[in-house]
Amino acid sequence: MTSVAQAQPNIALIKYWGKRDHVNNLPAVSSLSVTLESLWTRMSVEFRESGGPDTLQVNEADAPAMLKRVSHCLDLVAGKQRPGADVISESNFPIGAGLASSASAFAALVVAAERELGGVRGPLDLARLAGGSSGSAARSLFGGIVELTAGDKEINVETVCECADWPLEVIVAITAKDPKPVSSGEAMVRGENTSPFYSSWLLKQDDDLRTARRGVVDRDFAKLAAVAEHNCLKMHSVMWTSKPPIVYWNSATLSCLETVRALQSDGLPVFFTMDAGPQVKAVCLPEAAAAVASALENTPGVMGTMQSSLGPGARPVETE
Ligand code: DP6
């Protein structure tokens, strides 16, 4: 039997950057994200009767670089004594380029593997397993606006606002398609060890999260926008001041920020956020989406845009 699951990437508005426990991949800080709807990763998992090593295909090509992390994730779900697995992954957006493809991949992987085992673990348990492989993946088990609380021994994850309760739109401006030069995991370690800003980043995270949660509860877009942009720029300040520095942006990233600032000056409800890559994600209210998409599309250096509403958490896909 083969089991298939689908998950969508999520975009953090209050960022996860830094780990408190590297062995169990526990985040140093809590975070808040939106799960997307129209970008997806589908994972199929089949445990073989016979032994042999795991295999992995990503978008129809062998993916040896990713195989170790996939095998580790399967160990977390099925135990180290499990049989070998054949895993196939397919995404409808660029992977490894700062678009949270590892989040959707590991979220889909744990759901597919659990199904293949005939298990009954719910989204929180599966989120904890996915988080053991990629911290941000834990949030893609849930839909809408999602909060991840970082504890000393484990994480908690929950939806704090359903998609229908505050329909936000996300426009992604693609400014480069190459894989990122430094993985987020490696970049975080560098920041923890070398950035003079890392300790102040940790100090204010709970305040930022509280402000963002208030913005969500009150549907106060301006409040959420201000704290999300501030939090994003602080995370990038940690990256920039790491030694050696990590700068994921390119000149088109900055042009997109100027575009968003111009839209804001015109009174449009929109804000930016960027992750471990040069893409810019603009979050806006639905009435602004067409203008935001068109302005970003026409920004120098932008190769294209993708638009998404908020969507559901990872789930099994029925196969024939
Ligand atoms: C910048 O979840 O990719 O997207 O746990 O090492 O796999 P690992 O890191 P990952 O980091 C995501 C970082 C971020 C911010 C965020 O999504 O909160």
py3Dmol code that shows the C-alpha trace and the ligand (Angstrom):
import py3Dmol

protein = """\
ATOM      1  CA  MET A   1       0.000   0.000   0.000  1.00  0.00           C
ATOM      2  CA  THR A   2       1.108   3.589  -0.618  1.00  0.00           C
ATOM      3  CA  SER A   3      -0.092   6.469   1.547  1.00  0.00           C
ATOM      4  CA  VAL A   4      -0.214  10.033   0.285  1.00  0.00           C
ATOM      5  CA  ALA A   5      -0.591  13.321   2.161  1.00  0.00           C
ATOM      6  CA  GLN A   6      -0.640  16.973   1.195  1.00  0.00           C
ATOM      7  CA  ALA A   7       0.566  19.981   3.151  1.00  0.00           C
ATOM      8  CA  GLN A   8       0.935  23.646   2.370  1.00  0.00           C
ATOM      9  CA  PRO A   9       3.899  25.803   3.369  1.00  0.00           C
ATOM     10  CA  ASN A  10       3.409  28.363   6.090  1.00  0.00           C
ATOM     11  CA  ILE A  11       4.834  31.862   6.300  1.00  0.00           C
ATOM     12  CA  ALA A  12       5.923  33.105   9.712  1.00  0.00           C
ATOM     13  CA  LEU A  13       4.772  36.580  10.756  1.00  0.00           C
ATOM     14  CA  ILE A  14       6.579  36.243  14.085  1.00  0.00           C
ATOM     15  CA  LYS A  15       9.681  34.260  13.238  1.00  0.00           C
ATOM     16  CA  TYR A  16      11.346  31.153  14.553  1.00  0.00           C
ATOM     17  CA  TRP A  17      15.101  31.788  14.536  1.00  0.00           C
ATOM     18  CA  GLY A  18      17.399  29.880  16.900  1.00  0.00           C
ATOM     19  CA  LYS A  19      17.181  26.572  18.741  1.00  0.00           C
ATOM     20  CA  ARG A  20      17.182  25.731  22.452  1.00  0.00           C
ATOM     21  CA  ASP A  21      17.899  22.041  21.865  1.00  0.00           C
ATOM     22  CA  HIS A  22      19.758  20.963  18.755  1.00  0.00           C
ATOM     23  CA  VAL A  23      19.376  17.219  19.306  1.00  0.00           C
ATOM     24  CA  ASN A  24      15.580  17.374  19.456  1.00  0.00           C
ATOM     25  CA  ASN A  25      15.355  20.424  17.190  1.00  0.00           C
ATOM     26  CA  LEU A  26      13.399  22.487  19.735  1.00  0.00           C
ATOM     27  CA  PRO A  27      12.990  26.169  18.819  1.00  0.00           C
ATOM     28  CA  ALA A  28      14.402  28.849  21.114  1.00  0.00           C
ATOM     29  CA  VAL A  29      11.382  31.093  20.540  1.00  0.00           C
ATOM     30  CA  SER A  30       7.651  30.852  19.950  1.00  0.00           C
ATOM     31  CA  SER A  31       6.297  31.875  16.542  1.00  0.00           C
ATOM     32  CA  LEU A  32       3.126  32.761  14.635  1.00  0.00           C
ATOM     33  CA  SER A  33       2.425  31.880  11.013  1.00  0.00           C
ATOM     34  CA  VAL A  34      -0.154  31.700   8.268  1.00  0.00           C
ATOM     35  CA  THR A  35      -0.688  28.418   6.424  1.00  0.00           C
ATOM     36  CA  LEU A  36      -1.108  28.934   2.684  1.00  0.00           C
ATOM     37  CA  GLU A  37      -3.701  27.382   0.440  1.00  0.00           C
ATOM     38  CA  SER A  38      -2.566  27.243  -3.153  1.00  0.00           C
ATOM     39  CA  LEU A  39       1.093  26.211  -2.808  1.00  0.00           C
ATOM     40  CA  TRP A  40       1.439  22.538  -1.893  1.00  0.00           C
ATOM     41  CA  THR A  41       3.707  19.571  -1.416  1.00  0.00           C
ATOM     42  CA  ARG A  42       2.407  16.019  -1.819  1.00  0.00           C
ATOM     43  CA  MET A  43       4.348  13.171  -0.262  1.00  0.00           C
ATOM     44  CA  SER A  44       3.795   9.502  -0.875  1.00  0.00           C
ATOM     45  CA  VAL A  45       5.277   6.911   1.474  1.00  0.00           C
ATOM     46  CA  GLU A  46       5.434   3.173   1.042  1.00  0.00           C
ATOM     47  CA  PHE A  47       7.089   0.906   3.596  1.00  0.00           C
ATOM     48  CA  ARG A  48       8.612  -2.052   1.768  1.00  0.00           C
ATOM     49  CA  GLU A  49       8.119  -5.686   2.876  1.00  0.00           C
ATOM     50  CA  SER A  50      11.784  -6.289   2.187  1.00  0.00           C
ATOM     51  CA  GLY A  51      14.622  -4.392   3.815  1.00  0.00           C
ATOM     52  CA  GLY A  52      17.035  -2.111   2.023  1.00  0.00           C
ATOM     53  CA  PRO A  53      17.746   1.586   2.290  1.00  0.00           C
ATOM     54  CA  ASP A  54      15.163   4.348   1.940  1.00  0.00           C
ATOM     55  CA  THR A  55      14.755   5.980  -1.458  1.00  0.00           C
ATOM     56  CA  LEU A  56      13.613   9.525  -2.206  1.00  0.00           C
ATOM     57  CA  GLN A  57      12.464  11.238  -5.376  1.00  0.00           C
ATOM     58  CA  VAL A  58      11.765  14.971  -5.354  1.00  0.00           C
ATOM     59  CA  ASN A  59       9.950  16.364  -8.381  1.00  0.00           C
ATOM     60  CA  GLU A  60      10.859  13.247 -10.393  1.00  0.00           C
ATOM     61  CA  ALA A  61      14.603  13.313  -9.605  1.00  0.00           C
ATOM     62  CA  ASP A  62      16.656  11.419  -7.039  1.00  0.00           C
ATOM     63  CA  ALA A  63      17.383  13.676  -4.053  1.00  0.00           C
ATOM     64  CA  PRO A  64      20.309  12.199  -2.109  1.00  0.00           C
ATOM     65  CA  ALA A  65      21.003  15.473  -0.228  1.00  0.00           C
ATOM     66  CA  MET A  66      17.565  15.439   1.391  1.00  0.00           C
ATOM     67  CA  LEU A  67      17.385  11.683   2.019  1.00  0.00           C
ATOM     68  CA  LYS A  68      19.087  11.748   5.427  1.00  0.00           C
ATOM     69  CA  ARG A  69      16.564  14.210   6.864  1.00  0.00           C
ATOM     70  CA  VAL A  70      13.661  12.246   5.384  1.00  0.00           C
ATOM     71  CA  SER A  71      14.968   8.984   6.878  1.00  0.00           C
ATOM     72  CA  HIS A  72      15.400  10.659  10.264  1.00  0.00           C
ATOM     73  CA  CYS A  73      11.829  11.959  10.101  1.00  0.00           C
ATOM     74  CA  LEU A  74      10.527   8.469   9.256  1.00  0.00           C
ATOM     75  CA  ASP A  75      12.500   7.099  12.246  1.00  0.00           C
ATOM     76  CA  LEU A  76      10.726   9.621  14.481  1.00  0.00           C
ATOM     77  CA  VAL A  77       7.304   8.498  13.219  1.00  0.00           C
ATOM     78  CA  ALA A  78       7.846   4.757  12.780  1.00  0.00           C
ATOM     79  CA  GLY A  79      10.832   3.962  15.044  1.00  0.00           C
ATOM     80  CA  LYS A  80      14.343   2.993  14.014  1.00  0.00           C
ATOM     81  CA  GLN A  81      13.389  -0.692  13.513  1.00  0.00           C
ATOM     82  CA  ARG A  82      10.990   0.216  10.680  1.00  0.00           C
ATOM     83  CA  PRO A  83      11.295  -1.283   7.182  1.00  0.00           C
ATOM     84  CA  GLY A  84      12.854   0.670   4.331  1.00  0.00           C
ATOM     85  CA  ALA A  85      10.617   3.249   2.663  1.00  0.00           C
ATOM     86  CA  ASP A  86      10.117   4.593  -0.841  1.00  0.00           C
ATOM     87  CA  VAL A  87       9.229   8.291  -0.651  1.00  0.00           C
ATOM     88  CA  ILE A  88       8.089  10.493  -3.526  1.00  0.00           C
ATOM     89  CA  SER A  89       7.689  14.243  -3.141  1.00  0.00           C
ATOM     90  CA  GLU A  90       6.093  16.690  -5.528  1.00  0.00           C
ATOM     91  CA  SER A  91       5.677  20.452  -5.069  1.00  0.00           C
ATOM     92  CA  ASN A  92       4.031  23.101  -7.225  1.00  0.00           C
ATOM     93  CA  PHE A  93       6.518  25.847  -6.237  1.00  0.00           C
ATOM     94  CA  PRO A  94      10.344  26.311  -6.159  1.00  0.00           C
ATOM     95  CA  ILE A  95      11.926  24.249  -3.384  1.00  0.00           C
ATOM     96  CA  GLY A  96      14.872  25.164  -1.161  1.00  0.00           C
ATOM     97  CA  ALA A  97      14.586  28.828  -2.107  1.00  0.00           C
ATOM     98  CA  GLY A  98      13.122  30.387   1.032  1.00  0.00           C
ATOM     99  CA  LEU A  99       9.521  29.425   0.330  1.00  0.00           C
ATOM    100  CA  ALA A 100       9.154  27.088   3.304  1.00  0.00           C
ATOM    101  CA  SER A 101       9.260  23.943   1.178  1.00  0.00           C
ATOM    102  CA  SER A 102      10.757  21.960   4.057  1.00  0.00           C
ATOM    103  CA  ALA A 103       7.759  22.938   6.189  1.00  0.00           C
ATOM    104  CA  SER A 104       5.227  21.539   3.734  1.00  0.00           C
ATOM    105  CA  ALA A 105       7.438  18.529   2.957  1.00  0.00           C
ATOM    106  CA  PHE A 106       7.942  17.323   6.527  1.00  0.00           C
ATOM    107  CA  ALA A 107       4.340  18.091   7.509  1.00  0.00           C
ATOM    108  CA  ALA A 108       3.091  15.982   4.583  1.00  0.00           C
ATOM    109  CA  LEU A 109       5.689  13.302   5.310  1.00  0.00           C
ATOM    110  CA  VAL A 110       4.597  12.682   8.917  1.00  0.00           C
ATOM    111  CA  VAL A 111       0.921  12.487   7.906  1.00  0.00           C
ATOM    112  CA  ALA A 112       1.644  10.070   5.044  1.00  0.00           C
ATOM    113  CA  ALA A 113       3.931   7.907   7.212  1.00  0.00           C
ATOM    114  CA  GLU A 114       1.400   7.779  10.053  1.00  0.00           C
ATOM    115  CA  ARG A 115      -1.291   6.724   7.599  1.00  0.00           C
ATOM    116  CA  GLU A 116       0.981   4.082   6.133  1.00  0.00           C
ATOM    117  CA  LEU A 117       1.505   2.699   9.651  1.00  0.00           C
ATOM    118  CA  GLY A 118      -2.250   2.710  10.313  1.00  0.00           C
ATOM    119  CA  GLY A 119      -1.643   5.030  13.287  1.00  0.00           C
ATOM    120  CA  VAL A 120      -4.144   7.360  14.910  1.00  0.00           C
ATOM    121  CA  ARG A 121      -1.976  10.180  16.232  1.00  0.00           C
ATOM    122  CA  GLY A 122      -3.619  13.603  15.938  1.00  0.00           C
ATOM    123  CA  PRO A 123      -2.242  16.884  14.552  1.00  0.00           C
ATOM    124  CA  LEU A 124      -0.447  17.992  17.734  1.00  0.00           C
ATOM    125  CA  ASP A 125       1.496  14.732  18.114  1.00  0.00           C
ATOM    126  CA  LEU A 126       2.301  14.763  14.405  1.00  0.00           C
ATOM    127  CA  ALA A 127       3.319  18.450  14.630  1.00  0.00           C
ATOM    128  CA  ARG A 128       5.790  17.539  17.385  1.00  0.00           C
ATOM    129  CA  LEU A 129       7.241  14.786  15.182  1.00  0.00           C
ATOM    130  CA  ALA A 130       7.450  17.080  12.128  1.00  0.00           C
ATOM    131  CA  GLY A 131       9.088  19.760  14.298  1.00  0.00           C
ATOM    132  CA  GLY A 132      11.805  17.262  15.206  1.00  0.00           C
ATOM    133  CA  SER A 133      12.851  17.400  11.551  1.00  0.00           C
ATOM    134  CA  SER A 134      12.131  21.025  10.705  1.00  0.00           C
ATOM    135  CA  GLY A 135      10.906  23.513  13.293  1.00  0.00           C
ATOM    136  CA  SER A 136       8.622  25.406  10.923  1.00  0.00           C
ATOM    137  CA  ALA A 137       7.033  22.156   9.639  1.00  0.00           C
ATOM    138  CA  ALA A 138       5.206  21.746  12.944  1.00  0.00           C
ATOM    139  CA  ARG A 139       3.037  24.754  12.065  1.00  0.00           C
ATOM    140  CA  SER A 140       1.917  23.297   8.699  1.00  0.00           C
ATOM    141  CA  LEU A 141      -0.041  20.571  10.517  1.00  0.00           C
ATOM    142  CA  PHE A 142      -2.542  23.306  11.337  1.00  0.00           C
ATOM    143  CA  GLY A 143      -4.496  25.696   9.135  1.00  0.00           C
ATOM    144  CA  GLY A 144      -5.287  29.429   9.209  1.00  0.00           C
ATOM    145  CA  ILE A 145      -3.237  31.539  11.620  1.00  0.00           C
ATOM    146  CA  VAL A 146      -1.122  29.255  13.783  1.00  0.00           C
ATOM    147  CA  GLU A 147       0.800  29.804  17.000  1.00  0.00           C
ATOM    148  CA  LEU A 148       3.691  27.613  18.080  1.00  0.00           C
ATOM    149  CA  THR A 149       4.654  27.881  21.741  1.00  0.00           C
ATOM    150  CA  ALA A 150       8.219  26.816  22.475  1.00  0.00           C
ATOM    151  CA  GLY A 151       8.572  24.949  25.771  1.00  0.00           C
ATOM    152  CA  ASP A 152      11.693  23.517  27.390  1.00  0.00           C
ATOM    153  CA  LYS A 153      10.771  19.909  26.609  1.00  0.00           C
ATOM    154  CA  GLU A 154       8.214  20.167  23.807  1.00  0.00           C
ATOM    155  CA  ILE A 155       6.261  22.525  21.593  1.00  0.00           C
ATOM    156  CA  ASN A 156       2.557  23.272  21.504  1.00  0.00           C
ATOM    157  CA  VAL A 157       0.874  24.226  18.276  1.00  0.00           C
ATOM    158  CA  GLU A 158      -2.665  25.434  17.659  1.00  0.00           C
ATOM    159  CA  THR A 159      -4.783  27.395  15.215  1.00  0.00           C
ATOM    160  CA  VAL A 160      -5.546  30.788  16.752  1.00  0.00           C
ATOM    161  CA  CYS A 161      -7.743  32.036  13.890  1.00  0.00           C
ATOM    162  CA  GLU A 162      -9.513  29.897  11.290  1.00  0.00           C
ATOM    163  CA  CYS A 163      -9.060  30.827   7.607  1.00  0.00           C
ATOM    164  CA  ALA A 164     -12.665  31.973   7.238  1.00  0.00           C
ATOM    165  CA  ASP A 165     -12.514  34.156  10.351  1.00  0.00           C
ATOM    166  CA  TRP A 166      -9.924  36.543   8.909  1.00  0.00           C
ATOM    167  CA  PRO A 167      -9.354  35.951   5.205  1.00  0.00           C
ATOM    168  CA  LEU A 168      -5.882  37.330   4.543  1.00  0.00           C
ATOM    169  CA  GLU A 169      -4.133  37.051   1.178  1.00  0.00           C
ATOM    170  CA  VAL A 170      -0.438  36.414   0.601  1.00  0.00           C
ATOM    171  CA  ILE A 171       1.379  37.494  -2.577  1.00  0.00           C
ATOM    172  CA  VAL A 172       4.813  35.944  -3.027  1.00  0.00           C
ATOM    173  CA  ALA A 173       7.241  37.846  -5.247  1.00  0.00           C
ATOM    174  CA  ILE A 174       9.853  35.477  -6.671  1.00  0.00           C
ATOM    175  CA  THR A 175      13.176  37.282  -7.031  1.00  0.00           C
ATOM    176  CA  ALA A 176      15.467  34.249  -7.551  1.00  0.00           C
ATOM    177  CA  LYS A 177      14.976  30.566  -8.200  1.00  0.00           C
ATOM    178  CA  ASP A 178      18.346  29.197  -7.062  1.00  0.00           C
ATOM    179  CA  PRO A 179      18.615  27.106  -3.911  1.00  0.00           C
ATOM    180  CA  LYS A 180      19.683  29.123  -0.881  1.00  0.00           C
ATOM    181  CA  PRO A 181      23.449  29.280  -0.200  1.00  0.00           C
ATOM    182  CA  VAL A 182      23.167  28.479   3.538  1.00  0.00           C
ATOM    183  CA  SER A 183      20.410  26.293   5.036  1.00  0.00           C
ATOM    184  CA  SER A 184      18.286  27.918   7.729  1.00  0.00           C
ATOM    185  CA  GLY A 185      19.426  25.313  10.273  1.00  0.00           C
ATOM    186  CA  GLU A 186      23.096  26.155   9.655  1.00  0.00           C
ATOM    187  CA  ALA A 187      22.365  29.891   9.571  1.00  0.00           C
ATOM    188  CA  MET A 188      20.601  29.719  12.936  1.00  0.00           C
ATOM    189  CA  VAL A 189      23.561  28.025  14.603  1.00  0.00           C
ATOM    190  CA  ARG A 190      25.845  30.712  13.213  1.00  0.00           C
ATOM    191  CA  GLY A 191      23.546  33.431  14.566  1.00  0.00           C
ATOM    192  CA  GLU A 192      23.334  31.807  18.006  1.00  0.00           C
ATOM    193  CA  ASN A 193      27.118  31.561  18.217  1.00  0.00           C
ATOM    194  CA  THR A 194      28.248  34.823  16.677  1.00  0.00           C
ATOM    195  CA  SER A 195      25.607  37.551  16.368  1.00  0.00           C
ATOM    196  CA  PRO A 196      25.778  40.234  19.079  1.00  0.00           C
ATOM    197  CA  PHE A 197      22.035  40.780  18.474  1.00  0.00           C
ATOM    198  CA  TYR A 198      20.959  37.190  19.169  1.00  0.00           C
ATOM    199  CA  SER A 199      20.403  37.695  22.908  1.00  0.00           C
ATOM    200  CA  SER A 200      18.200  40.770  22.380  1.00  0.00           C
ATOM    201  CA  TRP A 201      16.291  38.876  19.681  1.00  0.00           C
ATOM    202  CA  LEU A 202      15.383  36.238  22.281  1.00  0.00           C
ATOM    203  CA  LEU A 203      14.496  38.834  24.912  1.00  0.00           C
ATOM    204  CA  LYS A 204      11.718  40.595  22.998  1.00  0.00           C
ATOM    205  CA  GLN A 205      10.150  37.663  21.182  1.00  0.00           C
ATOM    206  CA  ASP A 206       7.358  37.042  23.693  1.00  0.00           C
ATOM    207  CA  ASP A 207       6.401  40.746  23.579  1.00  0.00           C
ATOM    208  CA  ASP A 208       6.215  40.637  19.771  1.00  0.00           C
ATOM    209  CA  LEU A 209       4.142  37.479  19.873  1.00  0.00           C
ATOM    210  CA  ARG A 210       1.727  38.979  22.397  1.00  0.00           C
ATOM    211  CA  THR A 211       1.274  42.090  20.227  1.00  0.00           C
ATOM    212  CA  ALA A 212       0.717  39.971  17.106  1.00  0.00           C
ATOM    213  CA  ARG A 213      -1.814  37.728  18.884  1.00  0.00           C
ATOM    214  CA  ARG A 214      -3.691  40.858  20.049  1.00  0.00           C
ATOM    215  CA  GLY A 215      -3.686  42.101  16.457  1.00  0.00           C
ATOM    216  CA  VAL A 216      -5.151  38.797  15.280  1.00  0.00           C
ATOM    217  CA  VAL A 217      -7.802  38.615  18.026  1.00  0.00           C
ATOM    218  CA  ASP A 218      -8.893  42.229  17.357  1.00  0.00           C
ATOM    219  CA  ARG A 219      -8.521  41.821  13.547  1.00  0.00           C
ATOM    220  CA  ASP A 220      -6.295  44.897  13.822  1.00  0.00           C
ATOM    221  CA  PHE A 221      -4.339  44.724  10.548  1.00  0.00           C
ATOM    222  CA  ALA A 222      -2.169  47.790  11.262  1.00  0.00           C
ATOM    223  CA  LYS A 223      -1.048  46.350  14.612  1.00  0.00           C
ATOM    224  CA  LEU A 224      -0.196  42.975  13.073  1.00  0.00           C
ATOM    225  CA  ALA A 225       1.576  44.657  10.141  1.00  0.00           C
ATOM    226  CA  ALA A 226       3.822  46.818  12.332  1.00  0.00           C
ATOM    227  CA  VAL A 227       4.956  44.017  14.631  1.00  0.00           C
ATOM    228  CA  ALA A 228       5.406  41.485  11.798  1.00  0.00           C
ATOM    229  CA  GLU A 229       7.669  43.811   9.765  1.00  0.00           C
ATOM    230  CA  HIS A 230       9.649  44.746  12.889  1.00  0.00           C
ATOM    231  CA  ASN A 231      10.077  41.091  13.870  1.00  0.00           C
ATOM    232  CA  CYS A 232      11.183  40.118  10.360  1.00  0.00           C
ATOM    233  CA  LEU A 233      13.774  42.900  10.191  1.00  0.00           C
ATOM    234  CA  LYS A 234      15.115  41.892  13.615  1.00  0.00           C
ATOM    235  CA  MET A 235      15.564  38.292  12.441  1.00  0.00           C
ATOM    236  CA  HIS A 236      17.433  39.523   9.354  1.00  0.00           C
ATOM    237  CA  SER A 237      19.562  41.771  11.604  1.00  0.00           C
ATOM    238  CA  VAL A 238      20.676  38.633  13.450  1.00  0.00           C
ATOM    239  CA  MET A 239      21.538  37.043  10.088  1.00  0.00           C
ATOM    240  CA  TRP A 240      23.398  40.123   8.813  1.00  0.00           C
ATOM    241  CA  THR A 241      25.448  40.413  12.016  1.00  0.00           C
ATOM    242  CA  SER A 242      26.403  36.734  12.129  1.00  0.00           C
ATOM    243  CA  LYS A 243      30.053  35.961  11.396  1.00  0.00           C
ATOM    244  CA  PRO A 244      30.483  35.404   8.507  1.00  0.00           C
ATOM    245  CA  PRO A 245      27.343  37.408   7.658  1.00  0.00           C
ATOM    246  CA  ILE A 246      24.338  35.830   5.995  1.00  0.00           C
ATOM    247  CA  VAL A 247      22.461  38.067   3.578  1.00  0.00           C
ATOM    248  CA  TYR A 248      19.673  36.256   1.762  1.00  0.00           C
ATOM    249  CA  TRP A 249      18.334  39.378   0.016  1.00  0.00           C
ATOM    250  CA  ASN A 250      19.126  40.556  -3.485  1.00  0.00           C
ATOM    251  CA  SER A 251      18.476  43.926  -5.107  1.00  0.00           C
ATOM    252  CA  ALA A 252      14.970  42.870  -6.196  1.00  0.00           C
ATOM    253  CA  THR A 253      14.152  42.036  -2.556  1.00  0.00           C
ATOM    254  CA  LEU A 254      14.859  45.674  -1.676  1.00  0.00           C
ATOM    255  CA  SER A 255      12.884  46.927  -4.675  1.00  0.00           C
ATOM    256  CA  CYS A 256       9.909  44.890  -3.421  1.00  0.00           C
ATOM    257  CA  LEU A 257      10.207  46.508   0.013  1.00  0.00           C
ATOM    258  CA  GLU A 258      10.064  49.918  -1.683  1.00  0.00           C
ATOM    259  CA  THR A 259       6.965  48.796  -3.589  1.00  0.00           C
ATOM    260  CA  VAL A 260       5.272  47.708  -0.366  1.00  0.00           C
ATOM    261  CA  ARG A 261       6.191  51.018   1.302  1.00  0.00           C
ATOM    262  CA  ALA A 262       4.678  52.933  -1.656  1.00  0.00           C
ATOM    263  CA  LEU A 263       1.477  50.875  -1.444  1.00  0.00           C
ATOM    264  CA  GLN A 264       1.306  51.585   2.289  1.00  0.00           C
ATOM    265  CA  SER A 265       1.712  55.333   1.622  1.00  0.00           C
ATOM    266  CA  ASP A 266      -1.273  55.059  -0.713  1.00  0.00           C
ATOM    267  CA  GLY A 267      -3.247  53.642   2.230  1.00  0.00           C
ATOM    268  CA  LEU A 268      -3.313  49.982   1.197  1.00  0.00           C
ATOM    269  CA  PRO A 269      -3.476  47.362   3.974  1.00  0.00           C
ATOM    270  CA  VAL A 270      -0.320  45.372   3.190  1.00  0.00           C
ATOM    271  CA  PHE A 271       2.945  44.426   4.894  1.00  0.00           C
ATOM    272  CA  PHE A 272       6.074  42.497   3.930  1.00  0.00           C
ATOM    273  CA  THR A 273       7.935  39.579   5.396  1.00  0.00           C
ATOM    274  CA  MET A 274      11.011  37.634   4.219  1.00  0.00           C
ATOM    275  CA  ASP A 275      12.514  34.348   5.356  1.00  0.00           C
ATOM    276  CA  ALA A 276      15.763  32.491   4.681  1.00  0.00           C
ATOM    277  CA  GLY A 277      15.750  33.504   1.030  1.00  0.00           C
ATOM    278  CA  PRO A 278      15.323  36.528  -1.252  1.00  0.00           C
ATOM    279  CA  GLN A 279      11.589  36.138  -1.921  1.00  0.00           C
ATOM    280  CA  VAL A 280       9.231  38.772  -0.538  1.00  0.00           C
ATOM    281  CA  LYS A 281       5.881  37.776   0.870  1.00  0.00           C
ATOM    282  CA  ALA A 282       3.306  40.547   1.014  1.00  0.00           C
ATOM    283  CA  VAL A 283       0.395  39.907   3.361  1.00  0.00           C
ATOM    284  CA  CYS A 284      -2.722  41.966   2.708  1.00  0.00           C
ATOM    285  CA  LEU A 285      -6.468  42.230   3.144  1.00  0.00           C
ATOM    286  CA  PRO A 286      -8.398  40.723   0.189  1.00  0.00           C
ATOM    287  CA  GLU A 287      -9.510  44.091  -1.204  1.00  0.00           C
ATOM    288  CA  ALA A 288      -5.850  45.098  -1.715  1.00  0.00           C
ATOM    289  CA  ALA A 289      -4.685  41.820  -3.301  1.00  0.00           C
ATOM    290  CA  ALA A 290      -5.072  42.769  -6.989  1.00  0.00           C
ATOM    291  CA  ALA A 291      -3.190  46.079  -6.558  1.00  0.00           C
ATOM    292  CA  VAL A 292      -0.444  44.447  -4.480  1.00  0.00           C
ATOM    293  CA  ALA A 293       0.025  41.622  -7.005  1.00  0.00           C
ATOM    294  CA  SER A 294       0.191  44.018  -9.927  1.00  0.00           C
ATOM    295  CA  ALA A 295       2.648  46.381  -8.176  1.00  0.00           C
ATOM    296  CA  LEU A 296       4.967  43.505  -7.228  1.00  0.00           C
ATOM    297  CA  GLU A 297       4.691  41.962 -10.695  1.00  0.00           C
ATOM    298  CA  ASN A 298       5.939  45.278 -12.137  1.00  0.00           C
ATOM    299  CA  THR A 299       8.778  45.698  -9.640  1.00  0.00           C
ATOM    300  CA  PRO A 300      12.267  45.507 -11.244  1.00  0.00           C
ATOM    301  CA  GLY A 301      13.851  42.088 -10.826  1.00  0.00           C
ATOM    302  CA  VAL A 302      10.645  40.240  -9.940  1.00  0.00           C
ATOM    303  CA  MET A 303      10.412  37.023 -11.976  1.00  0.00           C
ATOM    304  CA  GLY A 304       6.796  36.346 -11.159  1.00  0.00           C
ATOM    305  CA  THR A 305       4.284  36.278  -8.350  1.00  0.00           C
ATOM    306  CA  MET A 306       2.128  33.649  -6.699  1.00  0.00           C
ATOM    307  CA  GLN A 307      -0.981  34.417  -4.729  1.00  0.00           C
ATOM    308  CA  SER A 308      -2.596  32.407  -1.996  1.00  0.00           C
ATOM    309  CA  SER A 309      -5.383  32.637   0.541  1.00  0.00           C
ATOM    310  CA  LEU A 310      -4.982  30.948   3.903  1.00  0.00           C
ATOM    311  CA  GLY A 311      -5.516  27.207   3.866  1.00  0.00           C
ATOM    312  CA  PRO A 312      -5.893  24.075   5.968  1.00  0.00           C
ATOM    313  CA  GLY A 313      -3.338  21.942   7.777  1.00  0.00           C
ATOM    314  CA  ALA A 314      -1.674  18.788   6.431  1.00  0.00           C
ATOM    315  CA  ARG A 315      -4.030  15.932   5.641  1.00  0.00           C
ATOM    316  CA  PRO A 316      -4.117  12.537   3.916  1.00  0.00           C
ATOM    317  CA  VAL A 317      -5.019  12.422   0.227  1.00  0.00           C
ATOM    318  CA  GLU A 318      -7.253   9.552  -0.825  1.00  0.00           C
ATOM    319  CA  THR A 319      -5.761   7.463  -3.614  1.00  0.00           C
ATOM    320  CA  GLU A 320      -7.612   5.071  -5.874  1.00  0.00           C
TER     321      GLU A 320
END
"""
ligand_1 = """\
18
DP6
C 13.255 31.914 8.464
O 12.151 25.343 9.987
O 13.687 25.642 8.006
O 11.566 30.387 7.808
O 14.222 23.636 12.075
O 16.449 23.947 11.047
O 14.591 22.971 9.688
P 14.987 23.913 10.809
O 14.631 25.376 10.318
P 13.404 25.872 9.448
O 13.527 27.447 9.755
C 12.583 28.360 9.341
C 13.092 29.731 9.551
C 12.287 30.841 8.927
C 11.355 31.472 9.952
C 10.112 30.695 10.286
O 9.573 29.951 9.443
O 9.611 30.893 11.413
"""
view = py3Dmol.view(width=600, height=400)
view.addModel(protein, "pdb")
view.setStyle({"model": 0}, {"cartoon": {"style": "trace"}})
view.addModel(ligand_1, "xyz")
view.setStyle({"model": 1}, {"stick": {}})
view.zoomTo()
view.show()
